[in-house]
Amino acid sequence: MSDQKQQPGQINIELDEKTAEGTYSNLAIINHSSSEFVVDFVAMMPGAPKAKVKSRIVLTPQHAKRLLKALGENIGRFESAHGTINDTEQPSLPLSFGPAGQA
């Protein structure tokens, strides 16, 4: 990449191999204060009484709103290409994890 000229206003983002693998999550718990949103990504395994937070992302309110907009736009494009994503009703989970959050 050192051969390529970076255009003005362009951001050079590096992605190492381990981060590129990603982390699986099937539950997100969202909490907020007056100055930040905290999103905890959890992997719940069937029948397991305990789950661990696999990743935590802390966002400013402005970035949280941008993320919401970007997710909405990407879901719209996905559904245009692949059809409607069915949102199945999830059973309530007895989470003992600080203040109530929603995913």
Contact map, one row per residue, 1 for C-alpha under 8 A:
1111000000000000000000000000000000000000000000000000000000000000000000000000000000000000000000000000000
1111100000000000000000000000000000000000000000000000000000000000000000000000000000000000000000000000000
1111100000000000000000000000000000000000000000000000000000000000000000000000000000000000000000000000000
1111110000000000000000000000000000000000000000000000000000000000000000000000000000000000000000000000000
0111111000000000000000000000000000000000000000000000000000000000000000000000000000000000000000000000000
0001111101010000000000000000000000000000000000000000000000000000000000000000000000000000000000000000000
0000111111000000000000000000000000000000000000000000000000000000000000000000000000000000000000000000000
0000011111000000000000000000000000000000000000000000000000000000000000000000000000000000000000000000000
0000001111100000000000000000000000000000000000000000000000000000000000000000000000000000000000000000000
0000011111110000000000000000000000000000000000000000000000000000000000000000000000000000000000000000000
0000000011111000000000000000000000000000000000000000000000000000000000000000000000000000000000000000000
0000010001111100000000000000000000000000000000000000000000000000000000000000000000000000000000000000000
0000000000111110000000000000000000000000000000000000000000000000000000000000000000000000000000000000000
0000000000011111000000000000000000000000000000000000000000000000000000000000000000000000000000000000000
0000000000001111101100000000000000000000000000000000000000000000000000000000000000000000000000000000000
0000000000000111111100000000000000000000000000000000000000000000000000000000000000000000000000000000000
0000000000000011111110000000000000000000000000000000000000000000000000000000000000000000000000000000000
0000000000000001111111000000000000000000000000000000000000000000000000000000000000000000000000000000000
0000000000000011111111000000000000000000000000000000000000000000000000000000000000000000000000000000000
0000000000000011111111000000000000000000000000000000000000000000000000000000000000000000000000000000000
0000000000000000111111100000000000000000000000000000000000000000000000000000000000000000000000000000000
0000000000000000011111110000000000000000000000000000000000000000000000000000000000000000000000000000000
0000000000000000000011111000000000000000000000000000011000000000000000000000000000000000000000000000000
0000000000000000000001111100000000000000001000000000000000000000000000000000000000000000000000000000000
0000000000000000000000111111000000000000111100000000010000000000000000000000000000000000000000000000000
0000000000000000000000011111000000000000111100000000000000000000000000000000000000000000000000000000000
0000000000000000000000001111100000000000111100000000000000000000000000000000000000000000000000000000001
0000000000000000000000001111110000000011110000000000000000000000000000000000000000000000000000000000011
0000000000000000000000000011111000000011110000000000000000000000000000000000000000000000000000000000111
0000000000000000000000000001111100001111000000000000000000000000000000000000000000000000000000000000111
0000000000000000000000000000111110001110000000000000000000000000000000000000000000000000000000000011110
0000000000000000000000000000011111111100000000000000000000000000000000000000000000000000000000000000000
0000000000000000000000000000001111111000000000000000000000000000000000000000000000000000000000000000000
0000000000000000000000000000000111110000000000000000000000000000000000000000000000000000000000000000000
0000000000000000000000000000000111111000000000000000000000011000000000000000000000000000000000000000000
0000000000000000000000000000000111111100000000000000000001111000000000000000000000000000000000000000000
0000000000000000000000000000011110111110000000000000000001111001000000000000000000000000000000000000000
0000000000000000000000000000011100011111000000000000000111100000000000000000000000000000000000000000000
0000000000000000000000000001111000001111100000000000000111000000000000000000000000000000000000000000000
0000000000000000000000000001110000000111110000000000111110000000000000000000000000000000000000000000000
0000000000000000000000001111100000000011111000000000111100000000000000000000000000000000000000000000000
0000000000000000000000001111100000000001111100000011111000000000000000000000000000000000000000000000000
0000000000000000000000011110000000000000111110000011110000000000000000000000000000000000000000000000000
0000000000000000000000001110000000000000011111010111000000000000000000000000000000000000000000000000000
0000000000000000000000000000000000000000001111110010000000000000000000000000000000000000000000000000000
0000000000000000000000000000000000000000000111110000000000000000000000000000000000000000000000000000000
0000000000000000000000000000000000000000000011111000000000000000000000000000000000000000000000000000000
0000000000000000000000000000000000000000000111111110000000000000000000000000000000000000000000000000000
0000000000000000000000000000000000000000000000111110000000000000000000000000000000000000000000000000000
0000000000000000000000000000000000000000000100011111000000000000000000000000000000000000000000000000000
0000000000000000000000000000000000000000011110011111100000000000000000000000000000000000000000000000000
0000000000000000000000000000000000000000011100000111110000000000000000000000000000000000000000000000000
0000000000000000000000000000000000000001111000000011111100000000000000000000000000000000000000000000000
0000000000000000000000101000000000000001111000000001111100000000000000000000000000000000000000000000000
0000000000000000000000100000000000000001110000000000111110000000000000000000000000000000000000000000000
0000000000000000000000000000000000000111100000000000111111000000000000000000000000000000000000000000000
0000000000000000000000000000000000000111000000000000001111100000000000000000000000000000000000000000000
0000000000000000000000000000000000011110000000000000000111110000000000000000000000000000000000000000000
0000000000000000000000000000000000011100000000000000000011111111000000000000000000000000000000000000000
0000000000000000000000000000000000111000000000000000000001111111000000000000000000000000000000000000000
0000000000000000000000000000000000111000000000000000000000111111100000000000000000000000000000000000000
0000000000000000000000000000000000000000000000000000000000111111110000000000000000000000000000000000000
0000000000000000000000000000000000000000000000000000000000111111111000000000000000000000000000000000000
0000000000000000000000000000000000001000000000000000000000111111111100000000000000000000000000000000000
0000000000000000000000000000000000000000000000000000000000001111111110000000000000000000000000000000000
0000000000000000000000000000000000000000000000000000000000000111111111000000000000000000000000000000000
0000000000000000000000000000000000000000000000000000000000000011111111100000000000000000000000000000000
0000000000000000000000000000000000000000000000000000000000000001111111110000000000000000000000000000000
0000000000000000000000000000000000000000000000000000000000000000111111111000000000000000000000000000000
0000000000000000000000000000000000000000000000000000000000000000011111111100000000000000000000000000000
0000000000000000000000000000000000000000000000000000000000000000001111111110000000000000000000000000000
0000000000000000000000000000000000000000000000000000000000000000000111111111000000000000000000000000000
0000000000000000000000000000000000000000000000000000000000000000000011111111100000000000000000000000000
0000000000000000000000000000000000000000000000000000000000000000000001111111110000000000000000000000000
0000000000000000000000000000000000000000000000000000000000000000000000111111111000000000000000000000000
0000000000000000000000000000000000000000000000000000000000000000000000011111111100000000000000000000000
0000000000000000000000000000000000000000000000000000000000000000000000001111111110000000000000000000000
0000000000000000000000000000000000000000000000000000000000000000000000000111111111100000000000000000000
0000000000000000000000000000000000000000000000000000000000000000000000000011111111111000000000000000000
0000000000000000000000000000000000000000000000000000000000000000000000000001111111110000000000000000000
0000000000000000000000000000000000000000000000000000000000000000000000000000111111100000000000000000000
0000000000000000000000000000000000000000000000000000000000000000000000000000011111110000000000000000000
0000000000000000000000000000000000000000000000000000000000000000000000000000011111111000000000000000000
0000000000000000000000000000000000000000000000000000000000000000000000000000001101111100000000000000000
0000000000000000000000000000000000000000000000000000000000000000000000000000001000111110000000000000000
0000000000000000000000000000000000000000000000000000000000000000000000000000000000011111000000000000000
0000000000000000000000000000000000000000000000000000000000000000000000000000000000001111100000000000000
0000000000000000000000000000000000000000000000000000000000000000000000000000000000000111110000000000000
0000000000000000000000000000000000000000000000000000000000000000000000000000000000000011111000000000000
0000000000000000000000000000000000000000000000000000000000000000000000000000000000000001111100000000000
0000000000000000000000000000000000000000000000000000000000000000000000000000000000000000111110000000000
0000000000000000000000000000000000000000000000000000000000000000000000000000000000000000011111000000000
0000000000000000000000000000000000000000000000000000000000000000000000000000000000000000001111100000000
0000000000000000000000000000000000000000000000000000000000000000000000000000000000000000000111110000000
0000000000000000000000000000000000000000000000000000000000000000000000000000000000000000000011111000000
0000000000000000000000000000000000000000000000000000000000000000000000000000000000000000000001111100000
0000000000000000000000000000000000000000000000000000000000000000000000000000000000000000000000111111000
0000000000000000000000000000000000000000000000000000000000000000000000000000000000000000000000011111000
0000000000000000000000000000001000000000000000000000000000000000000000000000000000000000000000001111100
0000000000000000000000000000001000000000000000000000000000000000000000000000000000000000000000001111110
0000000000000000000000000000111000000000000000000000000000000000000000000000000000000000000000000011111
0000000000000000000000000001111000000000000000000000000000000000000000000000000000000000000000000001111
0000000000000000000000000011110000000000000000000000000000000000000000000000000000000000000000000000111
